[in-house]
Amino acid sequence: MEIKSLPPVPKTVTVRRNPPRRARPTPATVVPLSAPPSSKTSSAIRSFPIEDILSIDIPGKQDVPESSPPKEPSSSEKLKVFLRIKPIVTQPKVGVSVKNAAHKNVWPQNPSKKKDASKTANVAGKKTNEICLKMNDSHSVTLCPPQSLADARRTKSEVYEGFSHVFCAESSQSEVYEKMVNPLVDDFLKGKSGMLAAMGPSGSGKTHTVFGSARDPGMVPLALRQIFSEKETNGSKCSRTFYLSMFEIYSERGKGEKIMDLSEDGGDLFMQQSNIKAMTNSNIQSSRSQCIINIRSEFENIDFHSYFHTGVQSCTALLTIVDLAGAEREKRTGNQGARLLESNFINNTSMVFGLFVIRAPKEPQEAFSQALPKFIEGKKRMALILTAKSGEEDYQDTSYMLRQASPFMNIKFENVEEQPANAFGNKKRTQTLPKIEQSKRMRFNSNEVCMNGELKGDIFPQILKEELTPEKVKEVEQVNGSVKRERENHILLNFSRALWNVLKEYKNKLEASENEVHSLRHNLSIEKERSCSLETELNLIKSCGKEKAANVQVVKENEIIQTSTNCSLEVESCVETVSTSLCVESFQEQSKKKDNLAPCEYVVFDKEDLKELEDKDFSSEIAGCDNLESAINNDSELFIQEDEIPSFVKEDQHQHKEEEKADVSSTNVVFDKQEFKEVEEKDVITELAGCDGLPPAGSESVLFVVHEDEVSSSPLKEDQPKHEEEVIDQKVDESSTNIVSDKLEIKEVEEKEANGELAGDGDLEVSDVHEDEVSSTLEENQQKQEEKEIDQEFDVSSSNIVSDKQEIKEVEEVEVNGELAVDGELKVSDVNEDEVSSTFEENQQKQEEKEDIVNTKSVCTEDVSKLPVVSNIQVSSAMKPKRRLRPASSVMLRNINILDSIDATEMPKHGKRGEKDVGEKRTQGSITLMRLLKQNLHH
Ligand SMILES: Nc1ncnc2c1ncn2[C@@H]1O[C@H](COP(=O)(O)OP(=O)(O)OP(=O)(O)O)[C@@H](O)[C@H]1O
């Protein structure tokens, strides 16, 4: 096997060709650093992604023709990341190194200098106090911050692991080659492409690793040596051709990257004598460019016609070695002006390289994408060598580099191109490649061709250039046309795909809107149904409300009706209820406004009622009343139409009314002036402080009203039972008095006596009561009658009393009750028979007292006779305080007569309130009085 025209290695000159000067933004300004736009449906529909259309990579599956053979099973392979730690060296002084550096070339470096540097490495290492990067094992390192930094920023040590291999500072070039590059070269010789890229801070040893020196050759010389030695030892007769190309991409005064073809025979290339090497504070020999070396192998018997038809160099293997410009920190390098721009370029390019590894190439990185198409597409094996400095002062650079590169260790190549071990006798790779990959390759190649031959000397095989005939050129043009069409198809396909995605987003949004409309309609129909049912219910309630309203009207008209005491109370109670619960007037006004609608009740709920409603969870049933909640909160009255009231509320109202009735008849206590005085004496003014009805001291008011709950804790309550008894007795007294005082009745009595109706009482002397003696006036009659009674009582001898002990007791009790009614504390049992005096003085005194009492009674009777009569007064402790209060005008007063002639023990017990009880009591009282009168008359 012969080696074809291997170009001589340039020694001290750099060959540079004028690249087309077209304005191009720097990578930093065009590379989107953010995450690629997601195709997921978002809430907001994004704008049309025209940029994405032009850059979206089309999945290969859809582009594979149906007739294509099945795709070869792909194998995934991790990106191999190696780490090489540079020996610690003492940095030479800048002034001296600038002078020396002016005479240094880019590549190869001065072996003697390298050697010196190597020699001094270990020595220098001893001088350094601290080492920031320590090797744990062959796959991990620990980055330790310098003590000063650890103290200041509390920076902790970091462990980086997962490296394919970590080369220590003492590792040799051959050791690195064996572990890292040898496998790639082996694959390359078997027809598999591969790439090695060196990354690291400036001065960390990238160039040393990639190129090395003559005495300590790096990866490229060692790879070439192996390749050519392989060729020599290979017994195969197959002819191979190897092509070596070298690109250097650098930034010229910050205008953008340029591509240099370093080949010797590059037609219109001109020689540039200047050294593109630069010098920074970090590295006196810093190579300020990205350098790419391609080694391509081809087999001699390849059918070049098929090559043109496919447009793919799949029959070749490509080994690429990249020496990236060193990333560096501007602060450390001290770069300014053009150097700073250059530094930015380098850093950005290194970063872009990292992005290339992760993502598909973008248009702005055309230089890289053209130079490293397969690797960028993730189709080729790739290894990354990180070079690091381990000195204390290199901590920041090393840390930055490790952090930037550590994610690369997780990268997997899903579709690693499997090149047949032997191209001969196997199916050509080009036939099995996906069409899209072919098109990309075609694009890449066509670009090369379209550059007016500028790059053809490098890209196309030498044999192709020699055999390039007009037919071939025509064929190439056809290929170009097809490539162009392919590209257009590609763009159209992406466009339609993006359009499809946008339409899909709109469709999703439309569906969501339709669902929302549907649910709204559904809710609307439900509400309509509910409204109909409520309307029906409302009509029903209205019809019922008319009847109730009529009843209310009757109640209002009956305010003046007082046919009987009980009836009066009932009416009063009703009026009271109406005044608090029914607003008849407002209703009438409103009903007039509402076109003379049928009258209905307006029910006022106080807060208690509203709370009850709330407790019973009836808010839904009176949902029509929007003011309910606000009324509750504001503690205000709420007017609800009667037809809005649920039935249970009506029941409550009915019960409420009943309570009101009972309340009216039982809770009001009337005190006369005398009792008020007693109250004053008992010094309970303070206890009655809350009673608004209490007249001020010295007031002429005779009567006032104290509510039962206002006297509940006062001494008045103790008097309450007595009052009740007195009231009842008063009723009896009244009836009995009427019997006596009424002239007509007296006559009737006399007549009855005369007719012998009282024959049973043989002792009764009718002549004792003559018609003449009956006063024409009620007062006189009554007074006379009473005086007569008293006289009769005093005329009774003690023997008579003794003869009938029971009657004596009755009389005594009557006496005591009459005399000591005011005191009220004296009990009947306290009065002995002996105490009933039989002497005249005592009787006289009693007589005087009786007269006083009778006079007082008459006065009281006069005062209260004009007032309405209360039939019953009873205290009920179960009444609600709020509803017991009644206006004084609605309370009927009654004279409380001092009972002086009726035995209290004869009185009926207090039964329930009502007409029946009153009637019974009255009857009983009358009977008792009659019996006593008979007895007195008899005596
Ligand atoms: N492993 C090593 N053993 C001995 N010397 C080394 C080693 N690595 C680097 N050096 C020396 O360190 C100096 C800087 O190395 P080199 O130029 O390769 O760094 P670099 O990473 O390429 O810098 P830049 O990115 O700025 O070009 C050189 O003189 C080189 O000989």
The ligand as a Tripos MOL2 file, in Angstrom:
@<TRIPOS>MOLECULE
LIG
   31    33     1     0     0
SMALL
NO_CHARGES

@<TRIPOS>ATOM
      1 N1          1.6450   17.5270   30.6740 N.pl3     1 LIG1
      2 C1          2.5560   18.4480   30.4730 C.ar      1 LIG1
      3 N2          3.8360   18.1440   30.7630 N.ar      1 LIG1
      4 C2          4.7810   19.0490   30.5560 C.ar      1 LIG1
      5 N3          4.5610   20.2860   30.1190 N.ar      1 LIG1
      6 C3          3.3350   20.6530   29.8060 C.ar      1 LIG1
      7 C4          2.2570   19.7620   29.9950 C.ar      1 LIG1
      8 N4          1.1530   20.3850   29.6430 N.ar      1 LIG1
      9 C5          1.5290   21.6230   29.2520 C.ar      1 LIG1
     10 N5          2.8000   21.8030   29.3470 N.ar      1 LIG1
     11 C6          3.5110   23.0140   29.0490 C.3       1 LIG1
     12 O1          2.7250   24.0990   29.4560 O.3       1 LIG1
     13 C7          2.7800   25.1520   28.5590 C.3       1 LIG1
     14 C8          1.3980   25.5560   28.0790 C.3       1 LIG1
     15 O2          0.8630   24.4590   27.4910 O.3       1 LIG1
     16 P1         -0.0710   24.6070   26.2090 P.3       1 LIG1
     17 O3          0.3920   25.6350   25.3230 O.co2     1 LIG1
     18 O4         -0.2580   23.2800   25.6580 O.co2     1 LIG1
     19 O5         -1.3860   25.1030   26.8620 O.3       1 LIG1
     20 P2         -2.7250   25.3610   26.0940 P.3       1 LIG1
     21 O6         -3.7840   24.7500   26.9080 O.co2     1 LIG1
     22 O7         -2.6320   24.9240   24.7370 O.co2     1 LIG1
     23 O8         -2.8520   26.9330   26.1370 O.3       1 LIG1
     24 P3         -3.6980   27.8180   25.1200 P.3       1 LIG1
     25 O9         -5.0640   27.3980   25.2190 O.co2     1 LIG1
     26 O10        -3.5240   29.1860   25.6330 O.co2     1 LIG1
     27 O11        -3.1380   27.5910   23.8010 O.co2     1 LIG1
     28 C9          3.5920   24.6710   27.3970 C.3       1 LIG1
     29 O12         4.9070   25.1850   27.5080 O.3       1 LIG1
     30 C10         3.6340   23.2200   27.5630 C.3       1 LIG1
     31 O13         4.8470   22.6480   27.1110 O.3       1 LIG1
@<TRIPOS>BOND
     1     1     2 1
     2     2     3 ar
     3     2     7 ar
     4     3     4 ar
     5     4     5 ar
     6     5     6 ar
     7     6     7 ar
     8     6    10 ar
     9     7     8 ar
    10     8     9 ar
    11     9    10 ar
    12    10    11 1
    13    11    12 1
    14    11    30 1
    15    12    13 1
    16    13    14 1
    17    13    28 1
    18    14    15 1
    19    15    16 1
    20    16    17 2
    21    16    18 1
    22    16    19 1
    23    19    20 1
    24    20    21 2
    25    20    22 1
    26    20    23 1
    27    23    24 1
    28    24    25 2
    29    24    26 1
    30    24    27 1
    31    28    29 1
    32    28    30 1
    33    30    31 1
@<TRIPOS>SUBSTRUCTURE
     1 LIG1         1 GROUP 0 **** ****
